[in-house]
Amino acid sequence: MSTKADLIVGLQWGDEGKGKIVDHMAQTHDYVCRFAGGHNAGHTIVINGKKYALHLIPSGVLNPNAKNIVGNGVVLSPKDFIIEMEQFDNLDGRLFLSDKAHVLLPYHALIDQARERMKGDKAIGTTGKGIGPAYGDKIARVGHRLGELLNPPKLTAKIMAFFEMNKPIFDAMKLDAPNESALLAELQGYKDVLGKYICDTTQLMWKIMDEDKKILLEGAQGTMLDIDHGTYPYVTSSTTVSAGACSGLGINPKDLGKVTGIAKAYCTRVGNGPFPSEDFGAEGDLLRKNGHEFGTTTGRPRRCGWFDAVAMRHAVRVNGVDQVSLMKLDVLDGFAEVKVCVAYEVEGKEINYVPYDLEEATPIYKSFAGWDKTEGVRDFDALPDTAKAYIEALEEMIGTKMGIISTSPEREDTIIR
């Protein structure tokens, strides 16, 4: 009987603080495996006051004993991946890139930005990094996989043919075809750096599971940005939920072990799209300021609001969550009262589930007494009574336990229950 892989998944609109918890759990795992998304996601991890920004490299990179796998469900920008690698010394023998992961090239970002411009005020608010176009090419069966990077002349010819075939579309977007010799040189440069890490990670996953290695799976973004289960079309282009770990790494549902869902003690969202519990007033501004809510990837100010127990219950069920890790509890320090969205009103009716169109939903709130200080607390019993009452009420509403509570960005300021 092979081992089961533990899984970490975001339960909100991304930016839940997965990086800290993946880093925390990576200390006790042999492999950390990324199953979806691209470099539009960002984890910031703080260790001994030093900040690391990770976008594509799995968070296990910060544990010198852990190995890191980037699965086939990821779209990988070689250019950005190589820049990210420069934060670390030798990754030989510790990094494995799926030969079936799709390559994201600079032209994907140009297409992304052109489409957003053409949509005007209907823009989705993407990061403009090319994620959607790269996944679009994958689904349209005109994409290129990392394995093709091992033969730059052949890949160059295929990309030039792709531009020729789609010339009218690129002309309309005012995008020029790449220069062939410059493209070949670029791809050759990527191969020189990344070639030795590219392999069949599906076979590797099966092998390490049969060897009973301790494996941690991480995705990107959050459940409410899932292409199927999120607030479509204001979503990302991949499967962000736990099921995506299977297709994104080549394992089966029976291979999944404990599922830890990550959620903030409040809510944020980047980009456009519905966000029922958004606070447009002074309290929303205070959440943004206290929580340093600016994107790791874009620097954009995040939209801030209150914990949405309805969306969270949805996310817990979709992902099969065993425990929730509640992040940034300390950001709520000093609020006189803390609100939770407990239901929605849609067309005059109260509902307790996520409807087809969340744009139409108005939040129904319940208020809880605030508290002075939770920052740096490492023991549940040492939390203020009102903070404990808040956490226990959330557990009741979402139907699962808060197994981990984070009280600052530092690795050690974490309550394990």
C-alpha positions in Angstrom: 0.0 0.0 0.0 1.6 3.3 -1.1 1.6 6.4 1.0 -1.1 9.1 0.8 -0.2 12.7 -0.1 -1.2 15.6 2.1 -2.8 18.5 0.3 -3.0 22.3 1.0 -5.7 24.3 -0.8 -6.8 27.9 -0.7 -10.5 28.4 0.4 -11.1 32.0 -0.6 -10.1 34.2 -3.5 -6.4 33.4 -3.2 -3.8 35.3 -1.1 -4.9 33.3 2.0 -1.4 32.8 3.3 -0.8 29.3 1.9 3.0 30.1 1.6 3.5 30.2 5.4 1.6 27.0 6.0 3.2 25.1 3.1 6.5 26.3 4.5 5.5 25.2 8.0 4.4 21.7 6.8 7.3 21.3 4.3 9.6 21.0 7.3 8.2 17.5 7.9 7.8 16.4 4.2 10.2 14.8 1.8 8.6 16.2 -1.4 6.5 19.4 -2.1 4.6 19.2 -5.4 2.9 22.1 -7.2 -0.1 21.0 -9.2 -1.7 24.0 -10.9 -1.4 27.7 -11.8 1.4 29.8 -13.1 3.5 32.8 -11.9 0.4 34.9 -11.4 0.3 33.4 -7.9 2.6 34.5 -5.2 3.7 33.2 -1.8 5.6 35.4 0.5 7.5 33.5 3.2 9.3 35.2 6.0 12.1 33.3 7.8 14.2 35.1 10.4 13.1 38.4 9.0 14.2 37.5 5.5 11.5 37.6 2.8 11.3 35.1 -0.1 8.8 35.6 -2.9 7.8 32.4 -4.6 5.6 32.2 -7.7 6.4 28.9 -9.3 9.0 27.1 -7.3 7.2 24.9 -4.6 7.6 26.2 -1.0 9.6 23.1 0.0 12.6 24.9 -1.5 13.1 26.6 1.9 13.6 23.2 3.6 17.1 22.0 2.5 16.0 18.4 2.9 12.8 18.6 0.8 12.6 17.9 -3.0 10.3 19.9 -5.2 8.2 18.8 -8.1 6.4 21.1 -10.6 3.6 19.0 -12.1 2.0 18.8 -15.5 -1.0 21.0 -14.5 1.2 24.1 -14.2 1.9 26.6 -17.0 5.6 27.5 -16.6 7.2 30.7 -17.8 10.9 29.7 -18.2 12.0 33.3 -18.1 10.3 34.0 -14.7 11.2 30.6 -13.3 14.9 31.2 -14.0 14.8 34.6 -12.2 13.1 33.0 -9.2 15.8 30.3 -9.1 18.4 33.0 -8.5 17.2 33.4 -4.9 18.6 29.9 -4.1 21.9 28.2 -4.3 22.2 24.8 -5.9 18.9 23.1 -6.8 20.4 20.1 -8.5 18.7 16.9 -7.3 16.1 18.9 -5.5 14.0 20.2 -8.4 12.0 18.3 -11.0 9.9 19.9 -13.8 7.2 17.9 -15.6 7.9 17.4 -19.3 4.1 17.7 -19.7 3.8 21.1 -18.1 2.9 23.8 -20.6 5.4 26.5 -21.6 4.3 30.1 -21.1 6.2 32.4 -23.4 6.4 36.2 -23.5 3.9 36.4 -26.4 1.2 34.8 -24.0 1.5 37.9 -21.7 1.2 40.2 -24.7 -2.0 38.4 -25.8 -3.3 38.6 -22.3 -2.7 42.4 -22.0 -4.2 43.0 -25.5 -7.4 41.1 -24.7 -7.8 43.0 -21.4 -7.4 46.3 -23.3 -10.0 45.2 -25.9 -12.5 44.4 -23.2 -12.4 47.9 -21.7 -14.5 48.2 -18.7 -15.5 44.5 -19.0 -11.9 43.4 -18.2 -11.5 40.5 -15.8 -8.6 42.2 -14.0 -6.0 39.4 -14.7 -2.4 39.9 -13.7 -1.5 40.2 -17.4 1.1 37.5 -17.1 -0.3 35.3 -19.9 -1.8 32.5 -17.8 -5.2 32.5 -19.5 -3.7 32.4 -23.1 -1.3 29.7 -22.1 -4.1 27.5 -20.7 -6.2 28.5 -23.7 -3.6 27.2 -26.1 -3.4 24.0 -24.0 -7.1 23.4 -24.3 -7.2 24.3 -28.0 -4.3 21.8 -28.5 -1.9 24.4 -29.9 0.2 24.7 -26.8 3.8 23.6 -26.3 5.1 21.5 -23.4 8.3 21.7 -21.4 9.6 18.5 -23.0 9.7 20.4 -26.4 12.1 22.8 -24.9 14.8 20.1 -25.2 14.7 20.6 -28.9 14.9 24.4 -29.5 15.1 24.4 -33.3 12.0 22.2 -33.7 10.0 24.3 -31.1 11.1 27.6 -32.8 9.7 26.3 -36.1 6.4 25.3 -34.5 6.0 28.7 -32.8 6.7 30.6 -36.1 4.1 28.4 -37.8 1.6 29.2 -35.1 2.1 32.9 -35.6 1.8 32.5 -39.4 -1.5 30.5 -39.0 -3.0 33.1 -36.6 -1.6 36.2 -38.4 -5.0 38.0 -38.9 -5.7 37.6 -35.1 -2.3 38.9 -34.1 -2.6 41.8 -36.6 -5.9 42.8 -35.0 -4.2 42.8 -31.6 -1.3 44.8 -33.1 1.2 42.0 -32.1 4.2 41.2 -34.3 5.6 37.7 -34.9 8.8 37.0 -33.0 12.2 37.3 -34.8 13.1 33.7 -35.6 16.8 33.8 -34.7 16.0 35.8 -31.5 13.4 33.2 -30.5 15.7 30.3 -31.1 18.4 32.0 -29.0 15.8 32.6 -26.2 14.6 29.0 -26.2 18.2 27.7 -26.3 19.0 29.8 -23.2 16.0 28.3 -21.4 17.1 24.8 -22.3 20.6 25.5 -21.1 19.4 26.4 -17.6 16.3 24.2 -17.2 17.0 21.2 -19.4 18.6 19.1 -16.6 15.5 19.5 -14.4 12.9 18.4 -17.0 11.7 14.8 -16.6 8.6 12.5 -16.4 7.2 13.7 -13.0 4.2 11.3 -13.2 6.5 8.3 -13.0 8.4 10.1 -10.2 5.2 10.7 -8.3 4.3 7.0 -8.5 7.8 6.0 -7.5 7.9 8.2 -4.4 4.4 7.2 -3.3 5.4 3.5 -3.6 8.5 4.3 -1.5 6.3 5.8 1.3 7.8 9.2 1.1 6.0 12.1 2.9 4.5 14.2 0.2 2.8 17.6 0.3 0.7 18.9 -2.6 0.2 22.6 -3.2 -1.9 24.5 -5.7 -2.2 28.2 -6.4 -4.9 30.8 -5.9 -8.1 29.8 -4.1 -11.3 27.8 -4.5 -13.4 30.9 -5.4 -11.1 31.4 -8.4 -11.5 27.9 -9.7 -12.4 27.7 -13.4 -15.5 25.5 -12.6 -16.4 26.3 -9.0 -15.4 29.9 -8.7 -17.1 33.2 -9.7 -16.9 32.7 -13.5 -15.7 34.5 -15.6 -13.8 36.4 -12.9 -11.7 33.3 -12.2 -8.3 31.9 -13.0 -7.8 29.4 -15.9 -7.0 26.3 -13.9 -8.5 23.9 -11.4 -7.5 25.3 -8.0 -9.5 22.8 -5.9 -8.2 19.6 -4.4 -9.4 17.5 -7.4 -6.9 19.5 -9.5 -4.0 17.8 -7.6 -4.9 14.5 -9.3 -5.0 15.7 -12.8 -2.2 18.2 -12.2 0.3 15.5 -11.0 -0.9 12.2 -12.5 -2.2 10.7 -9.2 -5.6 9.3 -8.4 -8.2 10.4 -5.8 -7.3 7.4 -3.6 -3.8 8.8 -3.3 -5.0 11.9 -1.4 -4.6 12.0 2.4 -5.2 14.9 4.7 -6.6 18.0 3.2 -5.8 21.3 4.9 -7.7 24.4 3.7 -6.2 27.8 4.1 -8.4 30.8 4.9 -7.8 34.3 6.3 -9.7 35.5 9.4 -11.3 38.0 7.0 -11.6 38.1 3.2 -9.7 39.7 0.3 -9.9 39.7 -3.5 -7.6 41.0 -6.3 -9.0 42.1 -9.6 -12.6 42.4 -10.7 -15.6 40.1 -9.9 -18.2 39.6 -7.1 -17.2 39.9 -3.5 -20.3 40.0 -1.3 -18.6 40.7 2.0 -16.4 43.5 0.7 -16.2 46.5 3.0 -15.9 49.9 1.1 -15.6 52.0 4.3 -13.0 52.8 6.9 -12.9 49.3 8.3 -12.1 47.8 4.8 -9.2 50.4 4.6 -8.0 49.4 8.1 -8.0 45.7 7.1 -5.9 46.5 4.1 -3.5 48.6 6.1 -3.1 46.2 9.0 -2.9 43.2 6.8 -0.5 44.8 4.3 -2.9 43.7 1.6 -1.0 44.4 -1.6 -0.4 41.7 -4.2 2.9 39.7 -4.0 2.8 39.4 -7.8 1.4 42.8 -8.9 1.6 45.1 -5.9 -2.1 45.9 -6.4 -4.1 46.9 -3.4 -6.4 44.0 -2.5 -10.1 44.5 -2.0 -10.9 43.7 1.7 -13.9 42.6 3.7 -15.3 40.3 6.3 -15.1 36.5 6.6 -17.7 34.9 4.3 -18.9 31.7 6.0 -21.3 30.8 3.1 -18.5 30.8 0.5 -16.2 29.0 3.0 -18.8 26.2 3.6 -18.9 25.8 -0.2 -15.1 25.6 -0.4 -14.8 23.1 2.5 -17.3 20.7 0.8 -15.8 21.0 -2.7 -12.3 20.3 -1.4 -13.1 17.6 1.2 -11.3 19.7 3.9 -10.2 17.9 7.1 -9.0 21.0 8.9 -8.8 24.7 8.2 -5.7 26.8 8.9 -6.9 30.3 9.9 -4.4 33.0 8.9 -3.9 36.6 10.0 -6.0 36.5 13.1 -3.8 39.3 14.4 -5.0 41.7 11.6 -8.4 41.8 13.4 -6.7 43.0 16.6 -8.2 46.3 17.9 -11.5 46.1 16.1 -14.4 46.9 18.4 -16.6 44.4 16.5 -15.9 41.8 13.9 -18.5 40.8 11.3 -19.1 37.5 9.5 -21.3 37.0 6.4 -23.7 34.2 7.5 -26.1 34.2 4.6 -26.9 36.0 1.3 -30.0 37.8 0.2 -30.8 37.2 -3.5 -34.0 38.7 -5.1 -35.5 39.2 -1.6 -34.9 35.7 -0.4 -32.4 34.5 2.2 -30.1 31.7 1.0 -27.2 29.8 2.7 -25.4 28.6 -0.4 -23.3 30.1 -3.2 -25.7 30.9 -6.1 -25.0 30.7 -9.8 -24.4 34.5 -10.0 -22.8 35.9 -6.9 -23.0 39.4 -8.4 -26.7 39.5 -7.2 -26.0 38.5 -3.6 -26.1 40.9 -0.7 -24.4 39.8 2.6 -26.3 39.2 5.8 -24.0 39.8 8.7 -23.6 38.6 12.3 -21.4 40.7 14.6 -18.9 39.4 17.2 -17.2 41.3 20.0 -13.6 42.2 19.1 -10.4 41.8 21.1 -7.2 43.7 21.8 -4.2 41.5 20.9 -3.6 38.1 19.4 -0.3 39.0 17.6 2.4 36.5 18.4 0.2 34.2 20.6 1.3 30.6 20.2 -1.1 28.8 22.5 -4.9 28.6 21.9 -5.7 29.0 25.6 -3.7 32.3 25.7 -6.0 33.9 23.1 -8.5 36.5 24.4 -11.9 34.9 25.1 -13.6 36.9 22.4 -11.1 35.7 19.8 -11.6 32.1 20.9 -15.4 32.6 20.7 -15.0 34.0 17.2 -12.9 31.0 16.1 -15.4 28.5 17.6 -18.3 30.2 15.9 -16.6 30.0 12.6 -16.0 26.3 13.1 -19.7 25.8 13.8 -20.7 27.7 10.7 -18.3 26.0 8.2 -18.5 22.5 9.6 -14.9 21.8 10.2 -12.2 22.5 12.8 -9.6 25.2 12.8 -6.6 23.0 13.3 -3.9 25.7 12.8 -4.1 29.4 13.7 -1.5 31.9 12.5 -0.9 35.1 14.6 1.9 36.8 12.6 3.8 36.3 9.3 6.7 34.7 11.3 7.1 30.9 10.9 7.0 30.3 14.7 3.9 32.4 15.5 1.5 29.5 14.8 -1.0 27.7 17.1 -1.3 24.0 16.4 -4.5 22.6 18.0 
